[in-house]
Amino acid sequence: MQSYTKLILSLEEYYRTIRINKDQVQAINQAVELVRINKEFYNSTSMAVFFSIIADFNVDYGDKNLAEKYYLEAKEIFIQQNDKEHPDYLININNLANLYSYNGNLAKAEPLYLESLYICKNVLGVDHPDYSTYLNNLAFFYSKQGNAEKAEPLYLKAMSIQKKQLGEEHPDYATSLNNLAFLYFNQGKFANAEPLYLEALSIRKKMLGEEHPDYAVSLTNLAVFYNAQGNAKKPNRYI
């Protein structure tokens, strides 16, 4: 049992760090079924984490229905092990919520976002950077539905935590700025959105560099922003 556990833990670390293609995901899915043979190990936290990682791969490269199955299976094992405060349980249910949100299943997504936020608050506290991440996730969920009334205070709270705990030049803070700018943009509050877009761009340029994908995202966001106003204006010195 101990050696088997070490094997799965090694696989977890391996799968967290590699890039794989769709054919490899299918092979991994077949291998997972073989793991189920060991019933003793199946009901363990390590197996739950493993299922969650395999679900992530299936979201990106494989079958989203199978991803849901693995997320739910991991969730059930975590609960059986009375391990709902495990960091990977939070990640698992948050990723499951993302999957439901992507598929338009909002009724299933929202309670999972709320649960992850609630657990993170109780375990880590309201000043922890991870709490700001879960605030951002819930805010983005509401933002996509056009529910600015719920999204805006969550974004502002996340930014307040990040500003205090991470600093105003941290990439996570830039992400929050960008998300809030997008919310204002969709509301037609252009005067509110523009300085946030520009600040996010400036942070990403300084901290990540001009070759980073997130910097390109900020440039694209600004281009869309100005184009929507029929304005050829460019964000001056920030570009």
ABEGO torsion letter per residue (X at the ends): XAAAAAAAAAAAAAAAABBBBAAAAAAAAAAAAAAAABAAAABBAAAAAAAAAAAAAAAAABBAAAAAAAAAAAAAAAAAAGAAABAAAAAAAAAAAAAAAAAGBAAAAAAAAAAAAAAAAAAAEAABAAAAAAAAAAAAAAAAAGBAAAAAAAAAAAAAAAAAAAEAABAAAAAAAAAAAAAAAAAGBAAAAAAAAAAAAAAAAAAAEAABAAAAAAAAAAAAAAAAAGBABBBEAAX
